[in-house]
Amino acid sequence: MKKIFSAMLLVAAALQFSFAQKASELKYYDVKQLIANGEAVMLGQAEKPDADSCYFYRIPNRLKGIVRKDLWELGCDGAGIAIRFSTDAECIGAKWTLTYNFGMSHMAYTGIKGMDLYVLDKGKDWKFAGTAFPNGKNSNSVFVRKMYGGKKEYMIYLPLYDGVDHMEIGIDSTATIYSPSGSLAEGGLPILFYGTSITQGGCVSRPGMAYPSIISRALNKPTINLGFSGNGRMDGNMADWIKTIPASAYVLDCLPNCTYNTTRDSSDYFIGWIAYANPGTPVYLVNNFEYPQQFILPGNNDDMVKENILIRDIYKRLKKHGTTLKDPVTGESFQTGPLKNLRFIDVSKEKGIGNEDTVDGNHMTDLGTAHFSKRLLKHIKH
């Protein structure tokens, strides 16, 4: 009986702890207002929002109707967008309204439409602090409770596969939200990633584990995640936009969404314009990594090998000779000359992911993105 009673006390204590500082008991602050007041900073967007209804989206409202519908809808997802702030709170939570309340069978809801909280440790290392669990289109959740007191730097990652139409940060009533500090909040040109569902974050367990975000924390540098699930296809109008986005490097990791013919027909325009318009900035081309089941799928293996040979040949030709582009204003064609800022990252030779790194043979788990990021970081140092 004593053992049972002791166990009941432990359960009661655990329940008391888990419900202490409930989400409903916190004081909430509208993120848009915090940003307007300079008390928070939004990272991960290519340009400032141009419409209140699209405030937390990745693709600006002005491109609606210009890019494909699928691209626009995926651009509403919050992949890579983060909110920076400081607070002396002991408990931090969030309220957020989702755009779609989306779901998939092979990805955790915490990754699709939840949020992640990271804290800056000793002024240099970003460490995981907690996850806010989604609980409906209008979600309300606590990241972490009962923390040590004192002012700290925080970063909240938005959902990877759903959009946010409204967001509030909650803290205990005696705490205050302050303006952020540190290199990620001070600015500097970001690294821009363009790619597929893998770039967007499929299928990690929580938003902070998308590989561009891992690289961002490793380099303590902002990143822009332009991964579009199933739709990283080198669209010409996407190149027209991306080439205008200031960045310290461009990482083009879209081959998994491109067929051989797409790569052959679209690379000169897509890669050519981005490299030509930004001559002093490295443009990295990433080839296909080897999938775990590739050794038993001859057709898949042959396609990957063929496309990898093609993209390397395109890279060599563009870097040595350049290509022919058309001036968007005059319509006249011109030669770019050698595109010497091109770089090549061969993940096929480095075993970009391991045998146990995916959910379905294609999309990475947290382990997969950790491994993939490590490989890319050997090359990307900007």
C-alpha positions in Angstrom: 0.0 0.0 0.0 2.8 2.4 0.8 4.3 1.8 -2.7 0.9 2.5 -4.3 0.5 5.6 -2.2 4.0 6.9 -3.1 3.3 6.3 -6.7 0.0 8.2 -6.5 1.9 11.1 -4.9 4.4 11.1 -7.7 1.6 11.2 -10.3 -0.1 14.0 -8.5 3.1 16.0 -8.3 3.8 15.4 -12.0 0.2 16.5 -12.9 0.6 19.6 -10.7 3.9 20.4 -12.5 2.5 19.8 -16.0 -0.5 22.1 -15.4 1.4 24.8 -13.7 1.6 27.9 -15.8 -1.1 26.9 -18.2 -1.2 28.6 -21.6 -4.5 30.3 -20.6 -2.7 31.9 -17.7 0.0 33.7 -19.7 0.0 37.3 -20.8 0.0 37.5 -24.7 1.6 39.9 -27.1 0.7 40.2 -30.8 3.9 39.4 -32.8 3.1 42.0 -35.5 2.9 44.7 -32.8 6.1 43.5 -31.2 7.9 43.7 -34.5 6.4 47.2 -35.2 7.7 48.3 -31.7 11.2 46.9 -32.3 10.7 44.3 -29.5 10.9 41.4 -31.9 12.5 40.7 -35.3 11.3 38.3 -38.0 13.9 36.3 -39.8 13.7 34.1 -42.9 11.6 36.2 -45.3 13.1 37.2 -48.6 11.4 40.6 -48.4 9.2 42.5 -46.0 5.5 41.6 -46.0 3.5 43.7 -48.5 0.1 42.7 -47.2 -1.2 42.3 -43.6 -3.0 39.0 -44.6 0.3 37.5 -45.8 2.5 38.8 -43.0 4.1 35.5 -42.1 4.3 34.0 -45.6 7.4 33.2 -47.6 6.3 34.4 -51.0 5.2 38.1 -51.1 1.6 38.9 -52.0 2.6 40.7 -55.1 3.6 37.4 -56.7 0.2 35.8 -56.3 -1.1 35.0 -59.8 2.4 35.3 -61.2 3.8 32.1 -59.8 2.0 28.8 -60.2 -0.9 28.2 -57.8 0.9 25.3 -56.1 4.0 27.4 -55.5 1.9 30.3 -54.1 0.1 28.0 -51.6 3.3 26.4 -50.5 4.8 29.8 -50.2 2.2 30.5 -47.5 3.9 27.9 -45.3 6.2 29.2 -42.6 9.3 27.0 -43.3 12.4 28.8 -42.1 10.7 31.8 -40.7 11.6 32.6 -37.1 10.8 35.3 -34.5 13.7 36.6 -32.4 13.1 38.3 -29.0 14.5 38.5 -25.5 12.6 38.0 -22.2 13.1 37.3 -18.6 10.1 34.9 -18.5 10.1 31.6 -16.7 7.3 30.3 -18.9 6.8 30.9 -22.7 3.9 29.9 -24.8 2.2 30.9 -28.1 -1.2 31.3 -29.7 -1.4 31.0 -33.5 -4.0 30.7 -36.2 -3.1 28.3 -39.0 -3.8 29.0 -42.6 -4.9 25.5 -43.6 -4.7 23.2 -40.5 -3.0 20.8 -42.8 -2.0 17.2 -42.1 0.0 14.3 -43.6 0.3 10.7 -42.7 4.1 10.5 -42.8 5.0 13.6 -40.8 4.5 14.6 -37.2 2.0 17.4 -36.6 4.6 19.2 -34.5 6.6 19.6 -37.7 3.8 20.4 -40.0 2.0 23.0 -37.9 3.7 23.2 -34.5 6.4 25.7 -33.4 9.9 25.3 -31.9 11.6 27.5 -29.3 15.4 27.8 -29.1 17.4 29.7 -26.5 20.9 31.3 -27.0 23.4 29.7 -24.6 26.4 31.7 -23.5 25.9 34.1 -26.4 26.9 31.7 -29.1 25.1 28.3 -29.1 21.4 27.9 -30.0 19.8 25.1 -28.0 16.4 23.5 -28.1 14.1 24.8 -25.3 10.6 23.4 -26.2 7.9 22.6 -28.7 4.4 24.2 -28.9 2.0 21.5 -29.9 -0.8 22.3 -32.4 -4.3 21.7 -31.2 -6.5 22.9 -34.0 -6.7 25.8 -36.4 -6.6 28.1 -33.5 -3.7 26.6 -31.5 -2.6 27.5 -28.0 0.4 25.8 -26.3 3.3 26.3 -23.9 6.8 25.7 -25.1 8.5 25.5 -21.7 7.7 26.0 -18.0 9.6 26.7 -14.7 12.7 27.9 -16.3 15.6 29.6 -14.5 14.9 33.3 -14.2 16.9 36.0 -16.0 16.9 37.7 -19.4 17.7 35.4 -22.3 17.6 35.4 -26.1 15.0 33.3 -27.8 13.9 32.3 -31.3 10.6 30.7 -32.4 10.4 28.7 -35.6 7.1 28.8 -37.4 5.4 25.7 -38.9 7.0 24.0 -41.9 4.0 22.8 -43.8 1.3 25.3 -42.8 0.9 29.0 -42.7 0.4 31.4 -39.8 -2.3 34.1 -40.2 -2.0 35.4 -36.6 0.5 34.8 -33.8 1.0 35.9 -30.2 3.8 35.1 -27.7 2.8 34.4 -24.2 4.9 35.0 -21.0 4.2 34.9 -17.3 2.5 38.1 -16.1 5.5 39.5 -14.2 7.9 39.1 -17.2 8.8 41.5 -20.0 9.6 41.1 -23.7 12.7 43.0 -24.8 14.3 43.8 -28.2 16.6 41.0 -29.3 20.4 41.2 -29.7 23.1 39.0 -31.2 24.3 38.4 -34.7 21.1 36.8 -36.1 19.1 39.8 -35.0 21.6 42.4 -36.2 21.1 41.5 -39.9 23.7 40.6 -42.5 22.9 38.9 -45.8 21.3 35.5 -45.4 22.0 32.2 -47.3 19.2 31.4 -49.6 18.1 27.8 -50.2 15.9 26.9 -53.1 14.7 23.3 -53.4 12.1 20.6 -52.7 10.2 19.1 -49.8 13.5 18.0 -48.3 14.6 21.7 -48.2 11.2 22.7 -46.9 11.6 20.3 -44.0 9.8 17.1 -44.9 9.6 15.0 -42.8 11.2 16.2 -39.6 9.5 16.1 -36.2 9.7 19.9 -35.5 10.4 23.1 -37.4 13.9 23.7 -36.1 15.2 20.5 -37.7 14.7 21.6 -41.3 18.3 21.5 -42.7 18.5 25.2 -43.7 17.6 26.0 -40.0 20.3 23.7 -38.7 22.8 25.3 -41.0 21.6 28.8 -39.8 22.3 27.9 -36.2 25.6 26.2 -36.9 26.9 29.4 -38.7 24.9 31.8 -36.6 23.7 33.3 -39.8 20.2 34.0 -41.2 18.8 31.7 -43.9 15.9 31.9 -46.3 14.0 28.6 -46.9 12.5 28.5 -50.4 11.9 24.8 -50.4 8.6 23.9 -52.2 7.3 20.4 -51.7 7.1 18.7 -55.1 7.5 22.0 -56.8 11.2 22.9 -56.9 11.2 22.7 -60.7 13.3 25.7 -61.8 10.4 27.9 -62.7 11.5 30.8 -64.8 9.5 33.3 -62.8 11.0 32.0 -59.6 14.5 32.7 -61.0 13.3 36.2 -61.9 12.4 36.7 -58.2 15.3 34.9 -56.6 17.9 36.7 -58.6 16.7 40.0 -57.0 17.0 38.7 -53.4 20.2 39.9 -51.7 22.1 36.9 -50.2 25.6 35.9 -49.2 25.1 32.6 -51.1 22.5 30.8 -53.1 22.1 27.0 -52.6 20.1 25.4 -55.4 19.0 21.9 -54.2 16.1 21.1 -56.5 17.1 18.1 -58.6 14.8 15.6 -56.7 11.8 17.6 -58.2 13.3 17.9 -61.7 13.2 15.3 -64.4 16.1 14.9 -66.7 14.3 16.9 -69.4 13.4 19.7 -66.9 17.1 19.9 -65.8 18.2 20.0 -69.4 15.7 22.6 -70.6 15.5 24.9 -67.6 19.0 25.1 -66.0 20.5 27.7 -68.3 17.8 30.2 -67.6 17.3 29.4 -63.9 20.9 29.0 -62.9 22.2 31.4 -65.4 20.1 34.4 -64.3 20.8 33.9 -60.6 24.5 33.6 -61.1 24.7 36.4 -63.7 22.7 38.8 -61.6 24.9 38.2 -58.6 28.4 37.9 -59.9 30.2 38.3 -56.5 28.0 35.8 -54.7 28.6 32.0 -54.7 25.9 29.9 -56.3 26.0 26.3 -55.2 24.5 23.5 -57.3 23.7 20.4 -55.3 23.2 17.1 -57.1 21.0 14.1 -56.1 22.1 12.2 -53.1 21.9 8.4 -53.1 18.6 7.1 -51.7 18.7 4.2 -49.3 16.8 1.8 -51.6 18.7 2.8 -54.8 20.8 -0.3 -54.8 17.6 -2.5 -55.4 15.8 -0.1 -57.8 17.6 -0.1 -61.1 15.3 2.4 -62.8 15.6 4.8 -60.0 19.4 4.4 -59.8 19.8 4.9 -63.6 17.7 8.1 -63.5 19.7 9.6 -60.6 23.0 8.7 -62.2 21.9 10.2 -65.6 20.6 13.4 -64.0 23.8 13.8 -61.9 26.0 13.5 -64.9 23.8 16.1 -66.7 23.9 18.7 -64.0 27.7 18.4 -63.6 28.1 18.9 -67.4 25.8 21.9 -67.2 27.8 23.3 -64.3 31.1 22.9 -66.2 29.8 24.5 -69.3 28.2 27.5 -67.5 31.2 28.1 -65.4 33.6 28.0 -68.4 31.5 29.5 -71.1 28.3 31.0 -69.6 25.1 31.0 -71.6 22.7 33.1 -73.6 20.1 35.1 -71.8 17.4 37.5 -72.9 17.2 41.0 -71.5 13.8 41.3 -69.8 13.4 45.0 -70.8 14.7 45.1 -74.4 14.1 41.5 -75.3 17.6 41.3 -76.8 19.7 38.2 -76.3 23.2 38.5 -74.9 26.1 36.3 -73.8 26.8 36.2 -70.0 30.4 35.2 -70.3 31.8 32.6 -67.9 29.8 32.3 -64.7 32.8 31.9 -62.3 30.7 32.2 -59.1 29.2 28.8 -59.6 30.2 26.0 -57.1 29.3 22.3 -57.2 28.4 20.2 -54.2 28.5 16.4 -54.9 26.4 14.8 -52.2 26.1 11.6 -54.2 29.8 10.8 -53.5 29.6 11.7 -49.8 26.6 9.6 -49.0 24.4 12.6 -48.3 22.1 10.6 -46.1 22.4 7.2 -44.4 20.5 4.0 -44.5 18.4 4.9 -41.4 17.9 8.6 -42.2 14.5 8.7 -43.9 10.8 8.2 -43.2 10.0 6.7 -46.6 13.2 6.3 -48.5 13.1 9.9 -49.7 12.1 12.4 -46.9 14.5 12.8 -44.0 14.0 12.3 -40.3 15.7 14.6 -37.8 18.7 12.2 -38.0 18.7 12.6 -41.8 18.7 16.4 -41.8 21.4 16.4 -39.1 23.6 14.2 -41.3 22.8 16.1 -44.5 23.5 19.5 -42.9 26.9 18.3 -41.7 27.8 17.3 -45.3 26.7 20.7 -46.7 28.5 22.6 -44.0 31.8 21.2 -45.4 31.2 23.4 -48.5 29.0 26.3 -47.4 30.9 28.8 -45.3 29.4 32.2 -46.0 
